[in-house]
Amino acid sequence: MNFVSLRKMGLAATLASGLVAFSAQPALADEGRFYIVPGVQWMDFDSERQSDEETGYTIGLGYGLTDNLAAELNFTRINMNTLAGRDRLRALRLDLLYTLDNSIGSFSPYFVGGIGDSDFSSDQETTANLGAGLRYRFSDRVEWRTTARTFFGFDDNTYDFGIDTGLLFRLGAAPVTERVAASTPPPAAPVDPDSDGDGVPDSRDACPNTPRNYAVDERGCPIVIEEVARIELSVQFDFDQSVVKPEYFDDIRRVADFLSQHDDVIAELEGHTCSMGEEDYNQGLSERRANAVRQVLIDRFGVNPARISAVGYGEARPVVSNDTMDGRIRNRRVESALSTTVQRPQTRN
């Protein structure tokens, strides 16, 4: 940005500072009111335009959709000096402006965005703009505002930067009903406390002191849901062995924890063998394997013996064929499946 541009921006800032010397008025209702905005438009054009910085005029006609949101139709005219000679820009756009309730000192910040059409001597293109600005209100009818925004040209993929500043004149006075509403606070609603913060007032809360993360019904009581809790155990054994290998202790501990959490569950351990050997021998081996796992639960993890049963099925229930080595290895096992239905309070999302 060159010295001339800085001087133009400094001139706009000086004008703004002078206007702020007037006393500011409290914000009034703007919904349903038309306004006009004459002003000055400064543009820093994309290099594709073959023109750097130019200044022209702009004029807008707006309407307050709400006290914070307004729609505005705006026309801009700028004469340009380009490498190819004289040119001119005539632009028409439709914008939406949203004013924030927060303020920066005496200034109200706002955002603006819209779409429009830019007509140059050589071509025409559709544009979109997005920006932000500050406004300062002098009275019910008059305010000053300035906006910085970026313009994107869809046809030529250009980015132009612009700053516009001007005075806004509202047409017609603010509705009397709006002024009363703005100055008179609504009557306070009766207070019905919600001591446990579950969303149900104390006067209708049949379950006080409900934890805040629980979902509740219309009476303020926790909503209970049912779930199936389940755990499975599979312990493999070496050929003709009934000794539990340490690598399965963690799996057995998880079964012990499950039994500790659910007092109504009984663990039934089922022992199995492969088909190698005599059937009577395998029956005894399967029982020894089941009892070995049972003993680990009792001795190592302190489970009540009355809550564990052990039964052997010999070679009668293979999970896979015994025709292969891998199949026989998988059939030398103790397994169990434990499940129960549990109720728990539903938590809030």
C-alpha positions as CSV (number, residue, x, y, z in Angstrom):
1,M,0.0,0.0,0.0
2,N,1.6,3.3,-1.1
3,F,1.7,6.7,0.5
4,V,-1.4,8.0,-1.4
5,S,-3.4,5.0,-0.1
6,L,-2.3,5.7,3.5
7,R,-3.2,9.3,3.1
8,K,-6.7,8.4,1.9
9,M,-7.2,6.0,4.8
10,G,-5.9,8.6,7.2
11,L,-8.4,11.1,5.9
12,A,-11.2,8.7,6.5
13,A,-10.0,8.1,10.1
14,T,-9.7,11.8,10.7
15,L,-13.3,12.2,9.5
16,A,-14.4,9.4,11.8
17,S,-12.6,11.0,14.8
18,G,-14.3,14.3,14.2
19,L,-17.8,12.7,14.0
20,V,-17.2,10.9,17.4
21,A,-16.9,14.3,19.1
22,F,-20.7,14.5,19.0
23,S,-22.6,13.0,22.0
24,A,-23.7,9.5,21.4
25,Q,-27.3,8.4,22.0
26,P,-28.5,5.1,23.4
27,A,-29.3,2.4,20.8
28,L,-32.9,2.5,19.6
29,A,-35.1,0.0,17.8
30,D,-34.3,-0.4,14.0
31,E,-36.7,-3.2,13.0
32,G,-39.1,-2.2,10.2
33,R,-37.3,1.1,9.3
34,F,-35.8,2.1,6.0
35,Y,-32.5,4.0,5.7
36,I,-30.1,5.5,3.1
37,V,-26.3,5.5,3.3
38,P,-24.3,7.9,1.0
39,G,-20.6,7.5,1.4
40,V,-17.1,7.2,-0.1
41,Q,-15.7,3.9,-1.5
42,W,-11.9,3.2,-1.6
43,M,-10.7,0.1,-3.5
44,D,-7.4,-1.7,-3.8
45,F,-7.9,-3.7,-7.0
46,D,-6.5,-7.2,-7.8
47,S,-3.4,-7.0,-10.2
48,E,-5.6,-8.6,-12.9
49,R,-7.5,-5.3,-13.1
50,Q,-4.3,-3.5,-14.1
51,S,-5.2,-0.8,-11.7
52,D,-4.0,-0.2,-8.2
53,E,-6.1,2.0,-5.9
54,E,-9.1,4.2,-6.7
55,T,-11.8,6.2,-4.9
56,G,-15.4,6.7,-5.8
57,Y,-18.8,7.1,-4.3
58,T,-21.4,4.6,-3.0
59,I,-25.0,4.9,-2.0
60,G,-27.2,2.3,-0.3
61,L,-30.8,1.7,0.6
62,G,-31.5,-0.6,3.5
63,Y,-34.3,-2.0,5.7
64,G,-34.1,-3.3,9.3
65,L,-35.3,-6.9,9.4
66,T,-34.7,-7.0,13.1
67,D,-32.9,-4.7,15.6
68,N,-29.6,-6.5,14.7
69,L,-30.1,-7.6,11.1
70,A,-30.6,-5.5,8.0
71,A,-30.8,-6.0,4.3
72,E,-29.2,-3.4,2.0
73,L,-29.1,-2.7,-1.7
74,N,-25.9,-0.7,-2.6
75,F,-24.7,1.0,-5.8
76,T,-21.0,2.0,-6.3
77,R,-19.3,4.1,-9.0
78,I,-15.5,4.4,-9.4
79,N,-13.5,5.9,-12.3
80,M,-10.3,3.9,-12.9
81,N,-6.9,4.5,-14.5
82,T,-5.6,1.2,-15.9
83,L,-2.6,0.2,-18.0
84,A,-5.0,0.0,-21.0
85,G,-6.4,3.5,-20.3
86,R,-9.5,4.9,-18.6
87,D,-12.1,2.5,-17.2
88,R,-14.9,2.6,-14.8
89,L,-16.6,0.3,-12.3
90,R,-20.3,0.3,-11.7
91,A,-21.3,-2.3,-9.0
92,L,-24.7,-3.3,-7.6
93,R,-24.8,-5.7,-4.6
94,L,-27.3,-7.0,-2.0
95,D,-25.8,-7.3,1.5
96,L,-26.9,-8.6,4.9
97,L,-25.5,-6.7,7.9
98,Y,-25.5,-8.2,11.5
99,T,-24.7,-5.9,14.4
100,L,-23.4,-7.5,17.6
101,D,-25.0,-6.7,21.0
102,N,-21.5,-6.2,22.4
103,S,-19.8,-2.8,22.0
104,I,-16.2,-1.5,21.8
105,G,-16.4,1.6,23.8
106,S,-19.0,3.8,22.0
107,F,-18.7,1.7,18.8
108,S,-20.9,-1.2,17.8
109,P,-19.1,-3.9,15.7
110,Y,-21.0,-5.6,12.8
111,F,-20.4,-8.2,10.1
112,V,-21.5,-7.9,6.5
113,G,-21.7,-10.3,3.5
114,G,-23.5,-10.3,0.2
115,I,-23.5,-11.0,-3.5
116,G,-23.5,-8.6,-6.4
117,D,-22.6,-7.7,-10.0
118,S,-19.6,-5.7,-11.1
119,D,-19.7,-4.0,-14.5
120,F,-16.4,-2.8,-16.0
121,S,-16.0,-1.3,-19.5
122,S,-14.3,-4.5,-20.7
123,D,-16.3,-7.2,-18.9
124,Q,-18.9,-8.1,-16.3
125,E,-18.7,-10.5,-13.4
126,T,-20.6,-11.8,-10.3
127,T,-18.9,-11.0,-7.0
128,A,-19.3,-12.0,-3.4
129,N,-18.1,-9.9,-0.5
130,L,-17.4,-10.5,3.2
131,G,-16.2,-8.0,5.8
132,A,-16.7,-6.3,9.2
133,G,-17.0,-2.8,10.4
134,L,-17.8,-0.3,13.2
135,R,-20.8,2.0,13.6
136,Y,-21.3,5.0,15.9
137,R,-24.8,6.3,16.6
138,F,-25.4,10.0,17.1
139,S,-29.2,9.9,17.4
140,D,-32.3,7.9,16.6
141,R,-31.9,8.8,12.9
142,V,-28.2,9.4,12.2
143,E,-25.1,7.2,12.6
144,W,-21.6,6.9,11.1
145,R,-20.2,3.6,9.9
146,T,-17.1,2.3,8.1
147,T,-16.6,-1.2,6.7
148,A,-13.5,-3.1,5.4
149,R,-14.3,-6.1,3.1
150,T,-12.9,-8.4,0.5
151,F,-14.6,-8.9,-2.9
152,F,-14.2,-12.2,-4.8
153,G,-14.9,-12.3,-8.5
154,F,-16.3,-15.6,-9.6
155,D,-15.6,-15.2,-13.3
156,D,-12.0,-14.0,-13.2
157,N,-11.0,-15.4,-9.8
158,T,-9.9,-12.0,-8.5
159,Y,-9.7,-10.6,-5.0
160,D,-10.3,-6.9,-4.4
161,F,-10.1,-5.1,-1.1
162,G,-12.3,-2.1,-0.2
163,I,-13.0,0.3,2.6
164,D,-16.2,2.3,2.6
165,T,-17.3,5.0,5.0
166,G,-20.5,7.1,5.2
167,L,-23.4,8.5,7.1
168,L,-26.6,6.5,7.6
169,F,-29.9,8.3,7.8
170,R,-33.0,6.4,9.0
171,L,-36.4,7.3,7.6
172,G,-39.2,7.6,10.1
173,A,-39.1,7.4,13.9
174,A,-38.7,4.2,15.9
175,P,-42.0,2.6,16.8
176,V,-43.3,3.7,20.2
177,T,-43.9,0.2,21.3
178,E,-40.3,-0.7,20.6
179,R,-39.0,2.2,22.6
180,V,-41.1,1.2,25.6
181,A,-39.9,-2.4,25.3
182,A,-36.3,-1.2,25.2
183,S,-36.6,1.1,28.2
184,T,-38.9,-1.0,30.5
185,P,-37.6,-4.4,31.6
186,P,-40.1,-7.2,31.5
187,P,-41.5,-8.3,34.8
188,A,-39.4,-11.0,36.6
189,A,-40.8,-14.5,36.3
190,P,-41.6,-16.3,39.5
191,V,-38.6,-18.2,40.8
192,D,-39.0,-22.0,41.2
193,P,-35.6,-23.3,42.2
194,D,-34.0,-26.5,40.8
195,S,-31.7,-27.5,43.7
196,D,-30.1,-30.6,42.0
197,G,-29.9,-29.0,38.6
198,D,-31.7,-31.8,36.8
199,G,-34.0,-29.5,34.8
200,V,-37.1,-30.3,37.0
201,P,-38.0,-27.6,39.5
202,D,-38.2,-28.5,43.2
203,S,-41.9,-28.2,43.2
204,R,-42.3,-31.1,40.8
205,D,-39.1,-33.1,41.7
206,A,-40.0,-36.4,43.3
207,C,-36.4,-37.5,43.4
208,P,-34.3,-34.7,44.9
209,N,-30.5,-34.7,44.9
210,T,-30.3,-36.6,41.6
211,P,-26.7,-36.5,40.2
212,R,-26.4,-33.8,37.5
213,N,-25.2,-36.2,34.8
214,Y,-28.3,-38.4,35.1
215,A,-31.1,-38.2,32.6
216,V,-34.4,-37.8,34.4
217,D,-38.1,-38.2,33.6
218,E,-40.8,-35.5,34.0
219,R,-40.9,-36.3,37.8
220,G,-37.2,-35.7,38.2
221,C,-36.3,-39.3,38.8
222,P,-33.4,-41.1,37.0
223,I,-34.3,-43.0,33.8
224,V,-33.2,-46.6,34.3
225,I,-32.1,-48.8,31.3
226,E,-31.3,-52.5,31.2
227,E,-28.1,-53.9,29.6
228,V,-26.6,-57.4,29.3
229,A,-23.2,-57.7,30.9
230,R,-21.2,-60.6,29.5
231,I,-17.7,-62.0,29.7
232,E,-16.1,-65.1,28.1
233,L,-13.1,-67.1,29.1
234,S,-11.0,-69.5,27.1
235,V,-7.9,-71.2,28.6
236,Q,-5.7,-73.5,26.3
237,F,-3.7,-76.4,27.7
238,D,-0.7,-78.3,26.4
239,F,-1.0,-81.9,25.4
240,D,-1.9,-84.2,28.3
241,Q,-1.5,-81.3,30.8
242,S,-3.9,-79.7,33.3
243,V,-1.6,-77.0,34.5
244,V,-2.9,-73.4,33.9
245,K,-0.2,-71.4,32.2
246,P,0.5,-67.9,33.7
247,E,-0.3,-66.2,30.4
248,Y,-4.0,-66.8,31.1
249,F,-4.0,-65.3,34.6
250,D,-5.1,-61.8,33.4
251,D,-8.1,-63.4,31.6
252,I,-9.0,-65.4,34.7
253,R,-8.6,-62.2,36.8
254,R,-11.2,-60.4,34.6
255,V,-13.6,-63.2,35.3
256,A,-13.0,-62.8,39.1
257,D,-13.6,-59.1,38.8
258,F,-16.9,-59.8,36.9
259,L,-18.0,-62.1,39.7
260,S,-17.1,-59.5,42.3
261,Q,-19.3,-56.9,40.5
262,H,-22.3,-59.2,40.0
263,D,-23.3,-61.2,43.1
264,D,-26.0,-63.1,41.2
265,V,-23.7,-64.8,38.7
266,I,-22.4,-68.4,39.0
267,A,-19.4,-69.3,36.9
268,E,-19.6,-72.8,35.2
269,L,-16.2,-73.9,33.9
270,E,-16.3,-76.5,31.1
271,G,-13.2,-78.7,30.5
272,H,-12.4,-80.3,27.1
273,T,-9.7,-82.4,25.4
274,C,-8.8,-83.4,21.9
275,S,-9.5,-86.9,20.6
276,M,-6.1,-88.4,21.2
277,G,-6.0,-91.0,23.9
278,E,-8.6,-93.2,25.6
279,E,-12.1,-91.7,26.1
280,D,-12.2,-92.5,29.8
281,Y,-8.7,-90.9,30.3
282,N,-9.8,-87.8,28.4
283,Q,-12.9,-87.5,30.6
284,G,-10.7,-87.3,33.7
285,L,-8.2,-85.0,32.0
286,S,-11.0,-82.6,31.1
287,E,-12.3,-82.6,34.7
288,R,-8.8,-81.9,36.0
289,R,-8.4,-78.9,33.6
290,A,-11.7,-77.4,34.7
291,N,-10.8,-77.8,38.4
292,A,-7.4,-76.3,37.8
293,V,-8.9,-73.1,36.5
294,R,-11.4,-73.1,39.4
295,Q,-8.6,-73.4,41.8
296,V,-6.8,-70.4,40.3
297,L,-10.0,-68.3,40.8
298,I,-10.2,-69.5,44.4
299,D,-6.5,-69.4,45.5
300,R,-5.2,-66.5,43.5
301,F,-8.2,-64.2,43.2
302,G,-10.2,-65.1,46.3
303,V,-13.4,-66.1,44.7
304,N,-16.0,-67.9,46.9
305,P,-15.8,-71.6,45.9
306,A,-19.6,-71.8,46.1
307,R,-19.9,-69.5,43.1
308,I,-17.8,-71.7,40.8
309,S,-18.7,-75.1,39.3
310,A,-16.4,-77.3,37.2
311,V,-17.5,-79.9,34.8
312,G,-15.6,-82.1,32.3
313,Y,-16.8,-83.2,28.9
314,G,-13.8,-85.1,27.7
315,E,-13.5,-85.2,23.9
316,A,-17.3,-85.1,23.3
317,R,-17.5,-81.4,22.4
318,P,-14.8,-80.3,20.0
319,V,-15.0,-76.7,18.7
320,V,-13.2,-77.7,15.5
321,S,-12.2,-81.0,13.8
322,N,-9.6,-83.1,15.5
323,D,-8.2,-84.2,12.1
324,T,-5.4,-81.6,12.2
325,M,-2.8,-80.6,14.7
326,D,-4.2,-77.0,14.9
327,G,-7.6,-78.4,15.5
328,R,-6.5,-80.7,18.4
329,I,-4.6,-77.8,20.0
330,R,-7.7,-75.6,20.0
331,N,-9.8,-78.4,21.5
332,R,-7.6,-78.7,24.6
333,R,-9.3,-76.0,26.6
334,V,-11.4,-74.8,29.5
335,E,-14.1,-72.3,28.6
336,S,-16.9,-70.4,30.3
337,A,-19.5,-67.7,29.3
338,L,-20.9,-65.5,32.1
339,S,-23.8,-63.1,31.6
340,T,-26.3,-61.1,33.6
341,T,-28.9,-58.4,33.1
342,V,-28.0,-55.1,34.9
343,Q,-29.8,-51.9,35.4
344,R,-28.1,-48.5,35.3
345,P,-29.2,-44.9,35.2
346,Q,-29.1,-43.3,31.8
347,T,-26.7,-40.4,31.5
348,R,-27.2,-37.2,29.7
349,N,-25.7,-36.6,26.3
